[in-house]
Amino acid sequence: MFVGQMVMLYFLFLQTATFCGALYTAFLCLFGGFIILFTHMPKYLYWMSYLNFYSFCYDGMITSLYSYNRPKLECPEEVTYCHLSSPEYILKEMGIRGDSYWTDFGVLLVVFVCIRFVTYCALKKVIIGN
């Protein structure tokens, strides 16, 4: 929510803010690990995932689900082969280490505070400027 407000405050025209917000959202989704998995990213583009708070959300979510000695997932009786029954294999396939939950949480907390601060500064600039 605050990212949208920040974009709207910095770009005074609605069309420009809408276009830049859509570009920013596409960047977040593309390099967040949802569309391109971390293991499939080229090395020269992998650094962009560190600029993206979606990647820290995704990493923390997958780590909390499949890490910390989670037992093997149960397979239905009628299925003869379960490819993704091992949580360690799922983490390996997604390119997630599985030990960085609190690091992800800390980064997200810092990003949250920074976005709030930048939005406050932008709002203050708009109010004083008018």
C-alpha positions in Angstrom: 0.0 0.0 0.0 2.7 2.4 0.9 4.7 1.7 -2.3 1.6 2.7 -4.3 1.3 5.9 -2.3 5.0 6.6 -2.6 4.8 6.2 -6.4 1.7 8.4 -6.7 3.3 11.2 -4.6 6.6 11.3 -6.5 4.9 11.3 -9.9 2.4 14.1 -10.1 0.6 12.9 -13.1 -1.8 9.9 -12.7 -0.8 8.4 -16.1 2.9 8.5 -15.2 2.4 7.1 -11.8 0.2 4.3 -13.1 2.8 3.4 -15.8 5.7 3.4 -13.3 3.8 1.5 -10.7 3.0 -1.2 -13.3 6.7 -1.4 -14.3 7.7 -1.7 -10.7 5.2 -4.4 -10.0 6.4 -6.3 -13.1 10.0 -6.0 -11.8 8.9 -7.3 -8.3 7.1 -10.3 -9.8 9.8 -11.2 -12.3 12.8 -11.1 -10.0 11.0 -12.2 -6.8 11.3 -15.9 -7.5 7.6 -16.4 -8.5 8.0 -16.3 -12.3 11.7 -17.1 -12.6 13.0 -19.4 -10.0 16.3 -18.5 -8.3 18.0 -21.6 -9.8 16.9 -20.6 -13.3 18.1 -17.0 -13.2 21.3 -16.2 -15.1 24.2 -15.1 -12.9 24.2 -11.6 -14.4 20.6 -11.1 -13.3 20.6 -12.8 -10.0 21.8 -9.8 -8.1 18.6 -8.0 -9.0 16.7 -10.4 -6.7 18.5 -8.7 -3.7 16.9 -5.4 -4.7 13.5 -6.9 -4.5 11.6 -7.3 -1.3 9.3 -9.9 -2.9 12.2 -12.3 -3.0 12.7 -12.0 0.7 9.0 -12.6 1.3 9.1 -15.6 -1.0 12.3 -17.0 0.6 10.9 -16.6 4.1 7.6 -18.2 3.2 9.2 -21.2 1.5 11.7 -21.5 4.4 9.0 -21.5 7.0 7.0 -24.2 5.1 9.7 -26.6 4.1 12.7 -26.1 6.5 13.5 -26.8 10.1 13.5 -30.6 9.9 10.1 -30.9 8.4 9.2 -34.6 7.9 8.6 -36.1 4.5 5.3 -35.1 2.9 2.6 -37.8 2.7 1.7 -39.2 -0.6 -1.8 -40.6 -1.5 -2.1 -44.4 -1.5 -3.2 -44.5 -5.2 0.0 -42.6 -6.4 2.9 -44.8 -7.1 5.6 -42.1 -7.3 5.7 -38.7 -5.4 8.4 -36.5 -6.9 8.1 -33.7 -4.4 7.8 -35.6 -1.1 11.1 -34.5 0.4 11.2 -30.9 1.8 15.0 -30.8 1.2 14.5 -31.5 -2.5 11.8 -28.8 -2.8 14.2 -26.3 -1.2 17.0 -27.4 -3.6 14.7 -27.1 -6.6 13.6 -23.6 -5.7 17.1 -22.5 -5.0 16.5 -21.6 -1.3 19.0 -22.4 1.4 16.4 -22.8 4.1 18.3 -21.3 6.9 17.7 -17.6 6.4 14.2 -17.1 7.9 15.2 -14.4 10.5 17.5 -12.7 8.0 14.6 -12.4 5.6 12.4 -11.1 8.4 15.0 -8.5 9.3 15.4 -7.3 5.8 11.6 -7.0 5.4 11.4 -5.0 8.6 14.1 -2.6 7.4 12.4 -2.3 4.0 9.0 -1.6 5.7 10.5 1.2 7.8 12.3 2.7 4.8 9.3 2.7 2.6 7.2 4.3 5.3 9.9 7.0 5.8 10.3 7.7 2.1 6.5 7.9 1.8 6.3 10.3 4.7 9.0 12.5 3.1 7.2 12.5 -0.2 3.9 13.4 1.5 5.6 16.2 3.5 7.1 17.6 0.3 3.8 17.6 -1.5 2.0 19.2 1.4 4.6 21.9 2.0 4.9 22.5 -1.7 1.2 23.3 -2.1 
